[in-house]
């Protein structure tokens, strides 16, 4: 899946590594949320890790068009191509 992380850089990078290890494609939206809104159809969901107004607005738009919004890493399913951890 292609997942946008809505977070500041310090927090989001740790989550990004975990998602990449799980087989997902990741993009960070830490500042230019306006530009990201133009390409919503290219992404499967977003991980909301903050309560900044622009992140909340983005997540709301995402939900409106039927995309997933996760609020914690365990909510995100593993990629089908990634074997489960032992």
Buried (B, 14 or more C-beta within 10 A) or exposed (E): BEBBBBBBEEEBBEBBEBBEEBEBBBBBBBEEBEEBBEEBEEBBBBBBBBEBEBBBEBBEBBEEEEBBBBEEEEEBEBBEEEEEEE
